[in-house]
Amino acid sequence: MTVPDTLASGAAPAFELPDPGALGKVAVLMGGHSSEREISTMSGTGVLQALKKRGVDAHAFDPAAQPLQALQDQGFDRAFIALHGRYGEDGTIQGALELLGIPYTGSGVMASAIAMDKVRTKQIWIAQGLPTPRYLTITAPGQLDAVVPYLGLPLIVKPPHEGSTIGITKVTAQDQLLDAYTAAARLDRDVMAEEFVDGRELTVALLGSRETTVALPVVEIRAPQGNYDYQNKYFTDETEYICPAPLNEALSHEVNRIAIAAYRAVACEGWGRVDFMLSARDGKPYLLEVNTSPGMTGHSLVPMAARAAGLSYEDLVLAITGSAALKVHRAQAQGAGQ
């Protein structure tokens, strides 16, 4: 399988930006019902301003405030999904837009649903031979005794259907495990315990679909005390971001190769972001998760990587909007029903 070239710093993606006037009336979906509503509103506001700056007929649309049918009633031609978390990043909104016939940005129903489930994502990656930390799924407190013997300490406990590090706990002692499980279980029916990989945190932004997928320059994240939590992600200037990450050429290429393979394995489309830990123990990159509707705030990583590749925030937003599409082939669906 041929892997597309990755983009060096300053090398703008080789694709044409759409004519803003040809995009029609664009709904920027933001806010929503998830625990990441606040960040979604920040992302959507940035996207909306960028589109308007480029002369696009763009409007804010909050699915928590209006019925989705209003998208059709108000004559929207396409939607930029700036929703994060459940009901926006998990295939729910994607399925509704398919039924309404409104082209949308990002991945389709299946890829969105899988990527939102960290356990299912890991299962696919493992089946594809891609590197990811070991894990256990915990469905009841009685299973906790098996966690430390298998994964060791420290370890990570997280709700597998949340994003933005919500509900995540780093466990350094056996007696912390029950509290960590309880915190995650408040947010999710199942809980995932994951092997802790000590090392450098990296992320790769991706644009395109299938054979056209391009990896932007790798970003390294250096958070205070190594704690890249919700606060340090969005509301502090203490977190340091380095783009391109200081990696040798061979390692940078390998990280990008794995990112593209991980993105494709889940059938992602349009754009996304793949997160890694670069192990201090063996120097190898390990996949953590794939985000199908990444943040677009002032602290967000996809715009940062795009800038390093010579693509402005406004042009990045315009390119993503131009890639909006329906993923269900209606001709096939009609033929199947005859």
Contacts in CASP RR format, 6 or more apart in sequence:
PFRMAT RR
TARGET T0000
AUTHOR 0000-0000-0000
METHOD contacts of the structure
MODEL  1
MTVPDTLASGAAPAFELPDPGALGKVAVLMGGHSSEREISTMSGTGVLQA
LKKRGVDAHAFDPAAQPLQALQDQGFDRAFIALHGRYGEDGTIQGALELL
GIPYTGSGVMASAIAMDKVRTKQIWIAQGLPTPRYLTITAPGQLDAVVPY
LGLPLIVKPPHEGSTIGITKVTAQDQLLDAYTAAARLDRDVMAEEFVDGR
ELTVALLGSRETTVALPVVEIRAPQGNYDYQNKYFTDETEYICPAPLNEA
LSHEVNRIAIAAYRAVACEGWGRVDFMLSARDGKPYLLEVNTSPGMTGHS
LVPMAARAAGLSYEDLVLAITGSAALKVHRAQAQGAGQ
2 211 0 8 1.000
3 257 0 8 1.000
3 260 0 8 1.000
3 261 0 8 1.000
4 211 0 8 1.000
4 212 0 8 1.000
4 213 0 8 1.000
4 214 0 8 1.000
4 215 0 8 1.000
4 260 0 8 1.000
5 214 0 8 1.000
6 214 0 8 1.000
6 215 0 8 1.000
6 216 0 8 1.000
6 217 0 8 1.000
6 252 0 8 1.000
6 253 0 8 1.000
6 256 0 8 1.000
7 13 0 8 1.000
7 214 0 8 1.000
7 215 0 8 1.000
7 216 0 8 1.000
7 217 0 8 1.000
7 309 0 8 1.000
8 217 0 8 1.000
8 244 0 8 1.000
8 309 0 8 1.000
9 217 0 8 1.000
9 243 0 8 1.000
9 244 0 8 1.000
9 308 0 8 1.000
9 309 0 8 1.000
10 308 0 8 1.000
10 309 0 8 1.000
10 310 0 8 1.000
11 309 0 8 1.000
11 310 0 8 1.000
12 309 0 8 1.000
12 310 0 8 1.000
12 311 0 8 1.000
13 207 0 8 1.000
13 214 0 8 1.000
13 309 0 8 1.000
13 311 0 8 1.000
13 319 0 8 1.000
15 319 0 8 1.000
17 315 0 8 1.000
17 318 0 8 1.000
17 319 0 8 1.000
18 318 0 8 1.000
18 319 0 8 1.000
18 321 0 8 1.000
18 322 0 8 1.000
20 51 0 8 1.000
20 54 0 8 1.000
20 55 0 8 1.000
20 56 0 8 1.000
20 318 0 8 1.000
21 55 0 8 1.000
21 56 0 8 1.000
21 57 0 8 1.000
23 56 0 8 1.000
23 57 0 8 1.000
23 77 0 8 1.000
23 78 0 8 1.000
23 321 0 8 1.000
23 322 0 8 1.000
24 56 0 8 1.000
24 57 0 8 1.000
24 77 0 8 1.000
24 78 0 8 1.000
25 57 0 8 1.000
25 58 0 8 1.000
25 59 0 8 1.000
25 74 0 8 1.000
25 75 0 8 1.000
25 76 0 8 1.000
25 77 0 8 1.000
25 78 0 8 1.000
26 51 0 8 1.000
26 56 0 8 1.000
26 57 0 8 1.000
26 58 0 8 1.000
26 59 0 8 1.000
26 76 0 8 1.000
26 77 0 8 1.000
26 78 0 8 1.000
26 79 0 8 1.000
26 80 0 8 1.000
26 321 0 8 1.000
27 58 0 8 1.000
27 59 0 8 1.000
27 60 0 8 1.000
27 61 0 8 1.000
27 71 0 8 1.000
27 74 0 8 1.000
27 76 0 8 1.000
27 78 0 8 1.000
27 79 0 8 1.000
27 80 0 8 1.000
27 102 0 8 1.000
28 44 0 8 1.000
28 47 0 8 1.000
28 48 0 8 1.000
28 51 0 8 1.000
28 58 0 8 1.000
28 59 0 8 1.000
28 60 0 8 1.000
28 61 0 8 1.000
28 79 0 8 1.000
28 80 0 8 1.000
28 82 0 8 1.000
29 44 0 8 1.000
29 61 0 8 1.000
29 62 0 8 1.000
29 63 0 8 1.000
29 79 0 8 1.000
29 80 0 8 1.000
29 81 0 8 1.000
29 82 0 8 1.000
29 83 0 8 1.000
29 88 0 8 1.000
29 93 0 8 1.000
30 40 0 8 1.000
30 41 0 8 1.000
30 43 0 8 1.000
30 44 0 8 1.000
30 45 0 8 1.000
30 47 0 8 1.000
30 48 0 8 1.000
30 60 0 8 1.000
30 61 0 8 1.000
30 62 0 8 1.000
30 82 0 8 1.000
30 83 0 8 1.000
31 37 0 8 1.000
31 40 0 8 1.000
31 41 0 8 1.000
31 44 0 8 1.000
31 62 0 8 1.000
31 63 0 8 1.000
31 64 0 8 1.000
31 82 0 8 1.000
31 83 0 8 1.000
32 40 0 8 1.000
32 62 0 8 1.000
32 63 0 8 1.000
32 64 0 8 1.000
32 83 0 8 1.000
32 87 0 8 1.000
32 88 0 8 1.000
33 63 0 8 1.000
33 64 0 8 1.000
33 86 0 8 1.000
33 87 0 8 1.000
34 40 0 8 1.000
34 83 0 8 1.000
34 84 0 8 1.000
34 85 0 8 1.000
34 86 0 8 1.000
34 87 0 8 1.000
34 88 0 8 1.000
34 89 0 8 1.000
35 85 0 8 1.000
35 86 0 8 1.000
35 162 0 8 1.000
35 164 0 8 1.000
35 166 0 8 1.000
35 187 0 8 1.000
36 84 0 8 1.000
36 85 0 8 1.000
36 163 0 8 1.000
36 164 0 8 1.000
36 166 0 8 1.000
37 64 0 8 1.000
39 84 0 8 1.000
39 164 0 8 1.000
39 234 0 8 1.000
39 295 0 8 1.000
39 297 0 8 1.000
40 82 0 8 1.000
40 83 0 8 1.000
40 84 0 8 1.000
40 85 0 8 1.000
42 234 0 8 1.000
42 297 0 8 1.000
42 298 0 8 1.000
43 82 0 8 1.000
43 84 0 8 1.000
43 295 0 8 1.000
43 296 0 8 1.000
43 297 0 8 1.000
43 300 0 8 1.000
44 60 0 8 1.000
44 80 0 8 1.000
44 82 0 8 1.000
44 296 0 8 1.000
45 60 0 8 1.000
46 296 0 8 1.000
46 297 0 8 1.000
46 313 0 8 1.000
46 317 0 8 1.000
47 58 0 8 1.000
47 80 0 8 1.000
47 82 0 8 1.000
47 296 0 8 1.000
47 317 0 8 1.000
48 58 0 8 1.000
48 59 0 8 1.000
48 60 0 8 1.000
50 313 0 8 1.000
50 314 0 8 1.000
50 317 0 8 1.000
50 318 0 8 1.000
51 58 0 8 1.000
51 80 0 8 1.000
51 317 0 8 1.000
51 318 0 8 1.000
51 321 0 8 1.000
52 58 0 8 1.000
53 314 0 8 1.000
54 314 0 8 1.000
54 317 0 8 1.000
54 318 0 8 1.000
56 318 0 8 1.000
56 321 0 8 1.000
58 80 0 8 1.000
59 76 0 8 1.000
61 70 0 8 1.000
61 71 0 8 1.000
61 76 0 8 1.000
61 79 0 8 1.000
63 83 0 8 1.000
63 87 0 8 1.000
63 88 0 8 1.000
63 93 0 8 1.000
68 93 0 8 1.000
68 96 0 8 1.000
68 97 0 8 1.000
68 100 0 8 1.000
69 100 0 8 1.000
71 79 0 8 1.000
71 97 0 8 1.000
71 100 0 8 1.000
71 102 0 8 1.000
72 100 0 8 1.000
72 101 0 8 1.000
72 102 0 8 1.000
76 102 0 8 1.000
77 102 0 8 1.000
77 103 0 8 1.000
78 102 0 8 1.000
78 103 0 8 1.000
78 104 0 8 1.000
78 105 0 8 1.000
78 321 0 8 1.000
78 322 0 8 1.000
78 324 0 8 1.000
79 97 0 8 1.000
79 102 0 8 1.000
79 103 0 8 1.000
79 104 0 8 1.000
79 105 0 8 1.000
79 324 0 8 1.000
80 104 0 8 1.000
80 105 0 8 1.000
80 317 0 8 1.000
80 320 0 8 1.000
80 321 0 8 1.000
80 324 0 8 1.000
81 88 0 8 1.000
81 89 0 8 1.000
81 93 0 8 1.000
81 94 0 8 1.000
81 104 0 8 1.000
81 105 0 8 1.000
81 106 0 8 1.000
81 293 0 8 1.000
82 293 0 8 1.000
82 295 0 8 1.000
82 296 0 8 1.000
83 89 0 8 1.000
83 93 0 8 1.000
83 293 0 8 1.000
84 163 0 8 1.000
84 164 0 8 1.000
84 293 0 8 1.000
84 295 0 8 1.000
85 116 0 8 1.000
85 162 0 8 1.000
85 163 0 8 1.000
85 164 0 8 1.000
85 293 0 8 1.000
86 92 0 8 1.000
86 116 0 8 1.000
86 161 0 8 1.000
86 162 0 8 1.000
87 93 0 8 1.000
88 94 0 8 1.000
88 112 0 8 1.000
88 293 0 8 1.000
89 112 0 8 1.000
89 115 0 8 1.000
89 116 0 8 1.000
89 291 0 8 1.000
89 292 0 8 1.000
89 293 0 8 1.000
90 112 0 8 1.000
90 113 0 8 1.000
90 116 0 8 1.000
90 117 0 8 1.000
90 161 0 8 1.000
91 108 0 8 1.000
91 109 0 8 1.000
91 110 0 8 1.000
91 112 0 8 1.000
91 113 0 8 1.000
91 116 0 8 1.000
93 104 0 8 1.000
94 104 0 8 1.000
94 107 0 8 1.000
94 108 0 8 1.000
94 109 0 8 1.000
94 112 0 8 1.000
94 327 0 8 1.000
95 108 0 8 1.000
95 109 0 8 1.000
97 103 0 8 1.000
97 104 0 8 1.000
97 326 0 8 1.000
98 108 0 8 1.000
98 109 0 8 1.000
98 326 0 8 1.000
98 327 0 8 1.000
98 328 0 8 1.000
101 326 0 8 1.000
102 326 0 8 1.000
103 324 0 8 1.000
103 325 0 8 1.000
103 326 0 8 1.000
104 324 0 8 1.000
104 325 0 8 1.000
104 326 0 8 1.000
105 270 0 8 1.000
105 271 0 8 1.000
105 320 0 8 1.000
105 321 0 8 1.000
105 322 0 8 1.000
105 323 0 8 1.000
105 324 0 8 1.000
106 112 0 8 1.000
106 268 0 8 1.000
106 269 0 8 1.000
106 270 0 8 1.000
106 271 0 8 1.000
106 272 0 8 1.000
106 292 0 8 1.000
106 293 0 8 1.000
106 320 0 8 1.000
106 323 0 8 1.000
106 324 0 8 1.000
107 115 0 8 1.000
107 266 0 8 1.000
107 267 0 8 1.000
107 268 0 8 1.000
107 269 0 8 1.000
107 270 0 8 1.000
107 272 0 8 1.000
107 292 0 8 1.000
107 327 0 8 1.000
108 267 0 8 1.000
108 269 0 8 1.000
108 327 0 8 1.000
109 327 0 8 1.000
109 328 0 8 1.000
110 267 0 8 1.000
111 266 0 8 1.000
111 267 0 8 1.000
111 268 0 8 1.000
111 269 0 8 1.000
111 292 0 8 1.000
112 292 0 8 1.000
112 293 0 8 1.000
114 120 0 8 1.000
114 121 0 8 1.000
114 124 0 8 1.000
114 266 0 8 1.000
114 267 0 8 1.000
115 121 0 8 1.000
115 266 0 8 1.000
115 268 0 8 1.000
115 289 0 8 1.000
115 290 0 8 1.000
115 291 0 8 1.000
115 292 0 8 1.000
116 161 0 8 1.000
116 292 0 8 1.000
117 160 0 8 1.000
117 161 0 8 1.000
118 158 0 8 1.000
118 160 0 8 1.000
118 161 0 8 1.000
118 192 0 8 1.000
118 289 0 8 1.000
119 135 0 8 1.000
119 137 0 8 1.000
119 160 0 8 1.000
119 190 0 8 1.000
119 192 0 8 1.000
121 266 0 8 1.000
121 289 0 8 1.000
121 290 0 8 1.000
122 132 0 8 1.000
122 135 0 8 1.000
124 265 0 8 1.000
124 266 0 8 1.000
125 131 0 8 1.000
125 132 0 8 1.000
125 262 0 8 1.000
125 265 0 8 1.000
125 287 0 8 1.000
126 132 0 8 1.000
128 261 0 8 1.000
128 265 0 8 1.000
130 258 0 8 1.000
130 261 0 8 1.000
130 262 0 8 1.000
130 265 0 8 1.000
130 287 0 8 1.000
131 258 0 8 1.000
131 284 0 8 1.000
131 285 0 8 1.000
131 286 0 8 1.000
131 287 0 8 1.000
132 286 0 8 1.000
132 287 0 8 1.000
132 288 0 8 1.000
133 194 0 8 1.000
133 195 0 8 1.000
133 196 0 8 1.000
133 197 0 8 1.000
133 277 0 8 1.000
133 286 0 8 1.000
133 288 0 8 1.000
134 150 0 8 1.000
134 151 0 8 1.000
134 194 0 8 1.000
134 195 0 8 1.000
135 151 0 8 1.000
135 192 0 8 1.000
135 193 0 8 1.000
135 194 0 8 1.000
135 195 0 8 1.000
136 143 0 8 1.000
136 146 0 8 1.000
136 147 0 8 1.000
136 150 0 8 1.000
136 151 0 8 1.000
136 192 0 8 1.000
136 193 0 8 1.000
137 160 0 8 1.000
137 190 0 8 1.000
137 191 0 8 1.000
137 192 0 8 1.000
138 144 0 8 1.000
138 147 0 8 1.000
138 181 0 8 1.000
138 190 0 8 1.000
138 191 0 8 1.000
138 192 0 8 1.000
138 193 0 8 1.000
139 189 0 8 1.000
139 190 0 8 1.000
139 191 0 8 1.000
141 178 0 8 1.000
141 181 0 8 1.000
141 182 0 8 1.000
144 177 0 8 1.000
144 178 0 8 1.000
144 181 0 8 1.000
147 155 0 8 1.000
147 177 0 8 1.000
147 193 0 8 1.000
148 155 0 8 1.000
148 174 0 8 1.000
148 177 0 8 1.000
151 193 0 8 1.000
151 194 0 8 1.000
151 195 0 8 1.000
151 196 0 8 1.000
152 195 0 8 1.000
153 171 0 8 1.000
153 172 0 8 1.000
153 173 0 8 1.000
153 174 0 8 1.000
153 196 0 8 1.000
154 170 0 8 1.000
154 171 0 8 1.000
154 172 0 8 1.000
154 196 0 8 1.000
155 170 0 8 1.000
155 171 0 8 1.000
155 193 0 8 1.000
155 194 0 8 1.000
155 195 0 8 1.000
155 196 0 8 1.000
156 168 0 8 1.000
156 169 0 8 1.000
156 170 0 8 1.000
156 171 0 8 1.000
156 193 0 8 1.000
156 194 0 8 1.000
156 195 0 8 1.000
156 196 0 8 1.000
157 168 0 8 1.000
157 169 0 8 1.000
157 171 0 8 1.000
157 177 0 8 1.000
157 180 0 8 1.000
157 181 0 8 1.000
157 183 0 8 1.000
157 184 0 8 1.000
157 191 0 8 1.000
157 192 0 8 1.000
157 193 0 8 1.000
157 194 0 8 1.000
158 167 0 8 1.000
158 168 0 8 1.000
158 169 0 8 1.000
158 184 0 8 1.000
158 191 0 8 1.000
158 192 0 8 1.000
158 194 0 8 1.000
159 166 0 8 1.000
159 167 0 8 1.000
159 168 0 8 1.000
159 184 0 8 1.000
159 185 0 8 1.000
159 187 0 8 1.000
159 188 0 8 1.000
159 191 0 8 1.000
159 192 0 8 1.000
160 188 0 8 1.000
160 190 0 8 1.000
160 191 0 8 1.000
160 192 0 8 1.000
161 187 0 8 1.000
161 188 0 8 1.000
162 187 0 8 1.000
162 188 0 8 1.000
163 291 0 8 1.000
164 230 0 8 1.000
164 233 0 8 1.000
164 234 0 8 1.000
165 228 0 8 1.000
165 229 0 8 1.000
165 230 0 8 1.000
165 233 0 8 1.000
166 187 0 8 1.000
166 230 0 8 1.000
167 183 0 8 1.000
167 184 0 8 1.000
167 187 0 8 1.000
168 184 0 8 1.000
168 229 0 8 1.000
169 176 0 8 1.000
169 179 0 8 1.000
169 180 0 8 1.000
169 183 0 8 1.000
169 184 0 8 1.000
170 196 0 8 1.000
171 177 0 8 1.000
171 180 0 8 1.000
181 191 0 8 1.000
184 191 0 8 1.000
184 192 0 8 1.000
185 191 0 8 1.000
197 277 0 8 1.000
197 279 0 8 1.000
197 286 0 8 1.000
198 277 0 8 1.000
198 279 0 8 1.000
198 280 0 8 1.000
198 281 0 8 1.000
199 277 0 8 1.000
199 278 0 8 1.000
199 279 0 8 1.000
199 280 0 8 1.000
200 220 0 8 1.000
200 222 0 8 1.000
200 245 0 8 1.000
200 277 0 8 1.000
200 278 0 8 1.000
200 280 0 8 1.000
201 220 0 8 1.000
201 221 0 8 1.000
201 222 0 8 1.000
201 223 0 8 1.000
201 226 0 8 1.000
201 228 0 8 1.000
201 275 0 8 1.000
201 276 0 8 1.000
201 277 0 8 1.000
201 278 0 8 1.000
202 218 0 8 1.000
202 219 0 8 1.000
202 220 0 8 1.000
202 221 0 8 1.000
202 245 0 8 1.000
202 255 0 8 1.000
202 275 0 8 1.000
202 276 0 8 1.000
202 277 0 8 1.000
202 278 0 8 1.000
202 285 0 8 1.000
203 218 0 8 1.000
203 219 0 8 1.000
203 221 0 8 1.000
203 273 0 8 1.000
203 274 0 8 1.000
203 275 0 8 1.000
203 276 0 8 1.000
203 301 0 8 1.000
203 305 0 8 1.000
204 215 0 8 1.000
204 216 0 8 1.000
204 218 0 8 1.000
204 219 0 8 1.000
204 255 0 8 1.000
204 256 0 8 1.000
204 259 0 8 1.000
204 273 0 8 1.000
204 274 0 8 1.000
204 276 0 8 1.000
204 305 0 8 1.000
205 215 0 8 1.000
205 216 0 8 1.000
205 219 0 8 1.000
205 271 0 8 1.000
205 272 0 8 1.000
205 273 0 8 1.000
205 294 0 8 1.000
205 301 0 8 1.000
205 302 0 8 1.000
205 305 0 8 1.000
205 306 0 8 1.000
206 213 0 8 1.000
206 214 0 8 1.000
206 215 0 8 1.000
206 216 0 8 1.000
206 259 0 8 1.000
206 260 0 8 1.000
206 263 0 8 1.000
206 268 0 8 1.000
206 271 0 8 1.000
206 272 0 8 1.000
206 273 0 8 1.000
206 274 0 8 1.000
207 213 0 8 1.000
207 214 0 8 1.000
207 216 0 8 1.000
207 270 0 8 1.000
207 271 0 8 1.000
207 272 0 8 1.000
207 319 0 8 1.000
207 320 0 8 1.000
208 214 0 8 1.000
208 269 0 8 1.000
208 270 0 8 1.000
208 271 0 8 1.000
208 323 0 8 1.000
209 268 0 8 1.000
209 269 0 8 1.000
209 270 0 8 1.000
209 323 0 8 1.000
210 264 0 8 1.000
210 269 0 8 1.000
213 260 0 8 1.000
213 263 0 8 1.000
213 264 0 8 1.000
215 256 0 8 1.000
215 259 0 8 1.000
215 260 0 8 1.000
216 302 0 8 1.000
216 305 0 8 1.000
216 306 0 8 1.000
216 308 0 8 1.000
216 309 0 8 1.000
217 243 0 8 1.000
217 244 0 8 1.000
217 245 0 8 1.000
217 305 0 8 1.000
217 308 0 8 1.000
217 309 0 8 1.000
218 243 0 8 1.000
218 244 0 8 1.000
218 245 0 8 1.000
218 247 0 8 1.000
218 252 0 8 1.000
218 255 0 8 1.000
218 256 0 8 1.000
218 305 0 8 1.000
219 241 0 8 1.000
219 242 0 8 1.000
219 243 0 8 1.000
219 244 0 8 1.000
219 245 0 8 1.000
219 301 0 8 1.000
219 304 0 8 1.000
219 305 0 8 1.000
219 308 0 8 1.000
220 241 0 8 1.000
220 242 0 8 1.000
220 243 0 8 1.000
220 245 0 8 1.000
220 246 0 8 1.000
220 247 0 8 1.000
221 228 0 8 1.000
221 239 0 8 1.000
221 240 0 8 1.000
221 241 0 8 1.000
221 301 0 8 1.000
222 239 0 8 1.000
222 240 0 8 1.000
222 241 0 8 1.000
222 242 0 8 1.000
223 229 0 8 1.000
223 232 0 8 1.000
223 238 0 8 1.000
223 239 0 8 1.000
223 240 0 8 1.000
224 232 0 8 1.000
224 236 0 8 1.000
224 238 0 8 1.000
224 239 0 8 1.000
228 239 0 8 1.000
232 238 0 8 1.000
232 239 0 8 1.000
233 239 0 8 1.000
233 299 0 8 1.000
234 297 0 8 1.000
234 299 0 8 1.000
239 299 0 8 1.000
241 301 0 8 1.000
241 304 0 8 1.000
243 304 0 8 1.000
243 305 0 8 1.000
243 307 0 8 1.000
243 308 0 8 1.000
244 252 0 8 1.000
244 308 0 8 1.000
245 252 0 8 1.000
247 255 0 8 1.000
247 278 0 8 1.000
251 285 0 8 1.000
254 285 0 8 1.000
255 276 0 8 1.000
255 278 0 8 1.000
255 285 0 8 1.000
258 274 0 8 1.000
258 276 0 8 1.000
258 285 0 8 1.000
258 287 0 8 1.000
259 274 0 8 1.000
259 276 0 8 1.000
262 274 0 8 1.000
262 287 0 8 1.000
262 290 0 8 1.000
263 272 0 8 1.000
263 274 0 8 1.000
263 290 0 8 1.000
266 290 0 8 1.000
268 290 0 8 1.000
268 292 0 8 1.000
269 325 0 8 1.000
269 327 0 8 1.000
270 320 0 8 1.000
270 323 0 8 1.000
271 294 0 8 1.000
271 302 0 8 1.000
271 320 0 8 1.000
271 323 0 8 1.000
272 290 0 8 1.000
272 291 0 8 1.000
272 292 0 8 1.000
272 293 0 8 1.000
272 294 0 8 1.000
272 302 0 8 1.000
273 290 0 8 1.000
273 291 0 8 1.000
273 294 0 8 1.000
273 301 0 8 1.000
273 302 0 8 1.000
274 287 0 8 1.000
274 289 0 8 1.000
274 290 0 8 1.000
274 291 0 8 1.000
275 287 0 8 1.000
275 288 0 8 1.000
275 289 0 8 1.000
275 290 0 8 1.000
275 291 0 8 1.000
276 285 0 8 1.000
276 286 0 8 1.000
276 287 0 8 1.000
276 288 0 8 1.000
277 285 0 8 1.000
277 286 0 8 1.000
277 288 0 8 1.000
278 284 0 8 1.000
278 285 0 8 1.000
278 286 0 8 1.000
279 285 0 8 1.000
279 286 0 8 1.000
294 300 0 8 1.000
294 301 0 8 1.000
294 302 0 8 1.000
295 301 0 8 1.000
295 302 0 8 1.000
296 302 0 8 1.000
296 303 0 8 1.000
296 317 0 8 1.000
302 316 0 8 1.000
303 313 0 8 1.000
303 316 0 8 1.000
306 312 0 8 1.000
306 313 0 8 1.000
306 315 0 8 1.000
306 316 0 8 1.000
307 313 0 8 1.000
311 319 0 8 1.000
END
